[in-house]
Amino acid sequence: MSDSKGPVAGAMVVLLPESGNESEATSTDPGGHYSLRHLRPGKYRLVAGGDEAMTMNRSALDEYEDLVATVELHAGDKIIQDLKQIPAGKL
């Protein structure tokens, strides 16, 4: 993940399943990279910024649909997805 100044370190990245309440979260490393492992196949929304509270306010993400990536995972998939960060304090 990067912005106009370069890699963004320490940004929260949250993966939200299309159905169900479980979510996965991690933060970016100094190079702006992140990794989420051992995920079940399915459709997800992937978002960066804010904090884990966004998992409890999914409807707020609709305002930032252009910053939310929709991904579909299949068994054995490895997906690389660049993200733009939702501005702090907006969720």
KAUR-V70254 format. One record per run of one state. SS is the DSSP state (hx for helix, st for strand, lp for the rest). FROM is the first residue (numbers start at 1). TO is the last residue. Records with the same first field share a line. If there is no record, write none. Layout:
SS=FROM-TO, FROM-TO
//
This chain:
lp=1-1, 4-5, 8-11, 18-22, 28-41, 50-51, 57-57, 68-68, 74-84, 87-91
st=2-3, 6-7, 12-17, 23-27, 42-49, 69-73, 85-86
hx=52-56, 58-67
//
